[in-house]
Every structure is written in structure tokens, then in C-alpha cells.
Amino acid sequence: MNRLKEKYEKEVALKLSREYSISNKMALPRLAKVVVNMGVGDGAKDKDVLEQAKRDLSAITGQLSSERKAKVSVASFGIRQGVPVGLKLTLRGNRMYFFLDKLFSIVLPRLRDFRGVSLKSFDREGNYTLGIEDDTVFPEIDLSKSKGRGLEISMVVSGTKDPEKSRRLLELLGMPFEKQDKRAGELGSKSS
């Protein structure tokens, strides 16, 4: 069993149940899936670039990605309708937990000047989206072969529509959120 999945089942679910007085196990906030997107705009001109991006994304996630094609032509960007412009994949179950464990404990701390991820990236439904500018921070990527592409990682939380409960779930799982300065919050509330 995965370390992060085991942590959720044995510790996190129990803490969430107590903190929010939720007795129904199915009503607890939990991760449903993780969606990973990568843009490959120049992949339309060079198939080798697209194939390398596919290999990199597959190495990072342990799963094959699907191509996303342009829906409309945009002349100013040199994009024609039907040309591959991105890659997408959805992680669930054990692969999702393995990926998140690696993201929280290895990848994010390797980022330069990392002080935690933003608390402002939750949507109204309680899902969290994180952007990583350079995929070479993942240990599976060979620096000599990769161009260093950006990734968008969306964590979809089910069992709640409350961003606060989602934040608490991710925090208990080990997501390194930025520390909020309590004095800055007090000063902001006094000036209002």
C-alpha cells in the first residue's frame, strides 16, 4: 500500500471526521483524481518535441498521456485547427497517491526559493491547481534531453464543496502551504 494513501486512511480521515464532526465516511473530503496538463505548442512543428514531451510526462506520472488538439486556428500563434498543442492525463488510486507523495516530499522542496504553495489557488468547489514552470525538478527527467516544460497539476477533491475543508485535507496529507504572517492578517483587518 502507498504511504500517502495509508496516511489518509489511518490518520487524516480520523482527524477530519473529528474536526468537522462528520460521522459518515463517504461525506469526508478525499482526493478523487489528479489531472496533469502540459502545453506543447511547438510540438506541431516538430514531432520529436511532442514525443519527448510524452516520454517526460510518462516518466513523471507513470502513465501514458493523451494528445489535446487545437479546437480553432490562431494565425498569430501559428496554430491550425486539429494540430496537437498539449498533453493531458488523469491519475486515480495508487498512481495518484504515489505522484502526490513524490510532489509533496521531493519535487516542491527542490524548487528555488520555495516558501510554500499559494493558498489562493483553490476554486469555489474546493479543488486546487498548481503550476510548475519547469518539469526538470522531477527526478525522472534527464536534463540533457528535456527542454524544461511547464506543468499544470489540478487536485480534485470530492466529499466537500468547501475550500477550507479541502485546504485542511491537503495540509494533513503534507502539502507545503505558504506560512501566513499573523501580523499581516491583523493589520489588514484593522485597516478595513
C-alpha positions in Angstrom: 0.0 0.0 0.0 1.1 3.5 -0.7 2.4 5.6 2.2 0.2 8.6 1.5 -2.9 6.5 0.9 -2.3 4.7 4.2 -1.8 8.1 6.0 -5.2 9.2 4.7 -7.0 6.1 5.8 -5.4 5.8 9.2 -4.8 9.4 10.3 -6.2 12.1 8.1 -9.7 10.7 7.7 -10.0 10.4 11.5 -8.8 13.9 12.1 -11.1 15.4 9.5 -14.0 13.4 11.0 -13.3 14.8 14.5 -12.6 18.4 13.4 -15.7 18.8 11.2 -18.0 16.4 13.1 -18.6 14.1 10.1 -19.8 10.6 11.1 -20.4 9.4 7.5 -17.2 8.1 6.0 -18.4 8.9 2.5 -19.0 12.5 3.4 -15.3 13.1 4.3 -13.2 15.2 2.0 -11.0 13.0 -0.1 -8.9 13.2 -3.3 -10.9 11.9 -6.3 -8.3 12.5 -9.0 -5.3 14.5 -10.1 -5.2 15.9 -13.7 -1.9 16.8 -15.2 -1.6 19.1 -18.3 1.4 20.1 -20.4 1.4 22.5 -23.3 3.5 21.6 -26.3 2.8 24.4 -28.8 6.0 23.8 -30.7 5.1 20.1 -31.0 3.0 20.9 -34.0 6.1 21.9 -36.0 8.4 19.1 -34.7 7.1 15.6 -33.9 10.3 14.8 -32.0 9.4 17.6 -29.5 5.9 16.1 -29.0 7.3 12.6 -28.5 9.9 13.8 -26.0 7.2 15.7 -24.0 5.1 12.5 -24.0 8.1 10.4 -22.7 8.8 13.1 -20.0 5.2 13.2 -18.8 5.0 9.4 -18.8 8.2 9.2 -16.7 6.9 11.8 -14.2 3.5 10.2 -13.7 3.9 6.6 -14.6 1.0 6.7 -17.1 0.6 7.5 -20.8 -0.9 10.8 -21.7 -3.3 11.7 -24.5 -2.8 14.5 -27.0 -5.0 17.6 -27.0 -5.6 19.2 -30.3 -6.3 22.8 -31.1 -10.0 23.5 -31.5 -9.6 26.6 -33.5 -6.9 28.1 -35.7 -5.0 31.1 -34.3 -2.8 32.7 -37.0 -0.9 35.0 -34.6 0.4 31.9 -32.7 0.9 29.8 -35.8 -1.6 27.2 -34.7 -4.0 25.4 -37.0 -7.2 23.5 -36.0 -6.6 19.8 -35.3 -2.8 20.2 -34.5 -1.6 18.8 -31.2 -1.0 21.6 -28.7 -1.0 19.8 -25.4 -0.9 16.6 -23.4 -3.3 15.5 -20.6 -3.7 12.6 -18.2 -5.8 11.8 -15.2 -4.3 9.9 -12.2 -6.5 8.0 -9.8 -6.0 5.5 -7.0 -2.5 4.3 -6.2 -0.8 6.2 -9.0 -2.4 9.4 -7.8 -1.1 8.9 -4.3 2.4 7.9 -5.5 2.6 11.0 -7.6 1.4 13.3 -4.8 3.8 11.8 -2.3 6.7 12.5 -4.7 5.3 16.0 -5.4 4.9 17.0 -1.7 8.1 15.4 -0.4 10.7 15.6 -3.2 9.7 18.0 -6.0 8.2 21.1 -4.3 11.1 21.4 -1.8 13.6 21.3 -4.8 12.1 24.5 -6.2 14.3 27.5 -6.0 13.4 29.9 -3.2 10.4 27.7 -2.2 8.4 29.1 0.7 5.3 27.0 0.2 2.5 26.9 -2.3 -0.1 29.6 -2.5 -3.4 29.4 -0.6 -5.1 31.4 -3.3 -5.3 28.6 -5.9 -8.5 26.9 -4.7 -11.6 27.3 -6.8 -15.1 27.6 -5.4 -15.6 23.8 -5.4 -12.5 23.2 -3.2 -10.2 21.9 -6.0 -6.6 23.0 -6.0 -4.5 23.9 -9.1 -0.7 24.2 -9.0 1.6 25.4 -11.8 5.2 24.2 -12.1 7.2 26.3 -14.6 9.9 23.7 -15.3 9.4 19.9 -15.2 13.2 19.3 -14.8 12.6 19.5 -11.0 11.2 16.0 -11.2 14.0 13.4 -10.5 12.9 11.3 -13.6 13.7 14.0 -16.1 17.1 13.9 -17.8 18.4 17.5 -18.0 20.4 16.8 -21.2 17.3 15.6 -23.1 14.5 17.7 -21.8 13.6 21.3 -22.8 12.0 22.0 -19.4 8.3 22.4 -20.0 5.7 23.7 -17.6 3.0 21.6 -16.0 -0.4 22.3 -14.5 -1.5 19.9 -11.8 -5.1 20.0 -10.6 -6.2 18.1 -7.5 -9.9 17.3 -7.5 -11.4 16.9 -4.0 -14.7 15.1 -3.5 -16.9 14.9 -0.5 -16.9 18.7 0.1 -17.5 21.9 -1.8 -15.8 23.9 0.9 -12.3 25.2 0.0 -11.4 25.4 3.8 -12.0 21.6 4.2 -10.1 20.9 1.0 -7.2 23.0 2.3 -7.2 21.1 5.6 -7.2 17.8 3.7 -4.2 18.7 1.6 -2.4 20.2 4.6 -2.8 17.0 6.6 -1.6 15.0 3.6 1.6 17.0 3.6 1.1 19.8 1.1 3.6 22.5 2.0 1.4 25.7 2.0 3.0 29.1 2.5 3.1 30.3 6.1 0.8 33.2 6.7 2.1 36.1 8.7 -0.4 36.6 11.6 0.6 40.2 12.0 -0.1 40.9 8.3 -3.6 39.4 8.7 -4.2 41.5 11.8 -3.0 44.7 10.1 -5.2 44.0 7.1 -8.3 43.6 9.2 -7.6 46.8 11.2 -7.3 48.9 8.1 -10.6 47.7 6.6 
